[in-house]
Amino acid sequence: MEPEMRVFLDNGLISSARMRAVEGNAITLGVGALQMMESAGRELAAMALEFAPFRALVLCGRGKNGGDGMVAARYLQHIETDVIYASDGPLAPETELQIRALAGSVVAVHPVSCASEVEALSRLFGNADVIIDALLGTGALGVPREPVARCVQLASASPAPIIAADVPTPGMRATRVLSFHRAKLEGAEVADIGIPLAAEVFMGPGDLTLVPRRGARARKGENGEVLVIGGGPYQGAPYLAGLGALRAGADIVRIASPVFEPVPDLIYERLEGNRITLDHLDRILKLIERADSVVIGNGLGTESHELVLAVAGSAKKAVFDADALRAPLPISGEAVYTPHAGEFQRMTGNPPPEGLAARGRAVREAAKDGVILLKGPVDVISDGTRVRFNPTGSPAMAVGGTGDVLAGVTGALLCRLPAFEAACIAAYVNGSAGMLAAQERGDGMTASDLVEKIPSVLFAGGGRNG
C-alpha cells in the first residue's frame, strides 16, 4: 500500500458503531478478534503496572471488553491478581477462551451472578492497589444491572486508581481511560492494537454492521420510499436503478418516466411525452414530497437538465447519476454524486489522476456540494473531509446498467443512513454482488444478474461487539 494512504486515516473520536466496522474489516484482513484482544489486554496490564501495584483487581463483563480484562490479568499474574467476572449469562466466545487461559495462570478467578456474591468479595476492592474496569464495552447503554452495578459501587468507593478499558462502565469513576486503536471519548489515552490501515481506509464486510436491520414489527414504508426519475431516451436504466433500490431494502420504489416497463414490483408514475421536461415539474415535485430519497439521471438523456436543476433543491436526499452529472451541478439537501471517470471530468473540468492516493485527494477536493462516489477499478468516496476506497468489483461489470444498479442501491441506503455511509456501503455491496454474479456468469454477466446478488451481500453482517 502507498505510504501516502496514511493521510486518509480519520482523526478524532471514533463511535462504537464505526469501531465495530473497523474491527470486522481487520478480521477479514487476517487480524483476528483474539489477536486484538491479546494486544488490548497487554496494553491494559502495562498501564496498570505504572502504578507499581502489589495487588490488582480486574473486573470483567461477559462481552469482549471482559476478555480484554482477562488477558490483562494473565500479564499481571506475577503480582497478586484477582478477577471478578459476571457469570449471569453466556460469555462471548473469545471471552470464554480467556477464562480457560486463566485456569492455567496464577490468578484468582471469582464468578459472580448477583449483588450478594459481589458483596462477599468486597475486601478485594479495599485491598487493591489498582483496579481495571473491563465490565462493559463501548456499546453499553443505560444503568448497569446486577452484578455489574454492585461492582461499580464498590470500585468507585475504593481508594485504588481505576483504569477503564476503552470507556468507563456507566457510573464508574476512572483515573485513566485506555482506548484501543482510537479514542472513544475526550481525554482517553490510546493504545495501538495492530489494526491494519486498510481496515479503516478501505471498505470491507465490517462496514455492513452499520446498516440498520428491519425490526420485528416493521411496517411498510418504514425502511424508505425511493423515487427514481429517469428514462425517455434510454428506457431500461431507471428500472435497473429501481430494482437495485428494492433489493437493497427499500420498501417502496416509484419510477417517474415517460417509458413503461412491466416490472410488477415497481410503481410506475407515468410522465407524458417521450422525454422529461419542465412541463412535468409540478407532478414530479409532488412525488418528491413523499419520497425519502430521490435517484435522478438514469437514462434521462442530455435535454432534461433544466428539470434536474429545478427539482434538485426540493429533495431532502438525492443521488445524482449519469445524465444529471453535468454543469451546473444540481444540489439537494444531502447529495450523492456517482460519476465514472468521464463524468467526473465533466463535473469538475479535470480527469481523475492516476494513483490511488492522488485520486483520493482529487475526489476530496471536488466534494464541495455533497458526497462523490467516483466509480473505477477501485471506487473512491469522499464527503470533502473523509475518504474511503472500495476494492470490490469485477471486470465483468463493465457492461451497461451496473452503474444504474449502484445508484439505486445508494438511494435505498440513503433512506436509512447519512450520505457518506450510504455511498460507501453501496459501492462495497454493488462491487461484491458483481463479483458473485461474475463467478456464475463470467463475461456474460448482465446488470440484472447483479441485482439478484445484492441481498446475499448486504444482509450478511459481522464485526466485534464490545
Sequence and secondary structure as in RCSB ss.txt:
>XXXX:A:sequence
MEPEMRVFLDNGLISSARMRAVEGNAITLGVGALQMMESAGRELAAMALEFAPFRALVLCGRGKNGGDGMVAARY
LQHIETDVIYASDGPLAPETELQIRALAGSVVAVHPVSCASEVEALSRLFGNADVIIDALLGTGALGVPREPVAR
CVQLASASPAPIIAADVPTPGMRATRVLSFHRAKLEGAEVADIGIPLAAEVFMGPGDLTLVPRRGARARKGENGE
VLVIGGGPYQGAPYLAGLGALRAGADIVRIASPVFEPVPDLIYERLEGNRITLDHLDRILKLIERADSVVIGNGL
GTESHELVLAVAGSAKKAVFDADALRAPLPISGEAVYTPHAGEFQRMTGNPPPEGLAARGRAVREAAKDGVILLK
GPVDVISDGTRVRFNPTGSPAMAVGGTGDVLAGVTGALLCRLPAFEAACIAAYVNGSAGMLAAQERGDGMTASDL
VEKIPSVLFAGGGRNG
>XXXX:A:secstr
  GGGGGGS  S   HHHHHHHHHHHHHTT  HHHHHHHHHHHHHHHHHTT  SEEEEEE SSHHHHHHHHHHHH
TTTSEEEEEEE SS   HHHHHHHHHHHTSS EEEEE SHHHHHTTHHHHHH SEEEEESS TT  SS  TTHHH
HHHHHHHSSS EEEESS  TT   SEEEEESS SSTT EEE     THHHHB  GGGGGGS    TT  TTTT E
EEEE  SSSSSHHHHHHHHHHHTT SEEEEEESS    TTSEEEE SSSS  GGGHHHHHHHHHH SEEEE TT 
 SS HHHHHHHHTT SEEEE GGG SSS    SEEEE   HHHHHHHHSS   SSHHHHHHHHHHH SSSEEEE 
SSSEEEESSS EEEE    GGG STTHHHHHHHHHHHHHTTS HHHHHHHHHHHHHHHHHHHHHHHGGG  HHHH
HHHHHHHHT       
